[in-house]
Amino acid sequence: MDFMNELLPDAEELFDYIFINHLVFDDRGTISGVTATPYDFEGKAVALQQIAQEHGLDLSQVAFIGEGFNDGPVAAVGMKAAANIEIPEDDLTSILPHVM
């Protein structure tokens, strides 16, 4: 079971794109590995650029939400420079006033 499915069972109905790694469990239910998507680390920036291009958008017109060390490559392609807002809190609900 993935955390995404547990926390947001209707995620695929809510979001157009979901790029998430999948946990691998052994027979005892213990995490035994991770099946990474091509969109982790440097791949996040690639995915963001592809989605923006698909919709005819410049990166300054898109939103990216990240909370981990593997989000650095996205910042490297200029997201921080193009961002209008930075939410430093460790609370994802802090973005709501900016996207609603």
Disulfide bonds with the S-S distance in Angstrom:
none
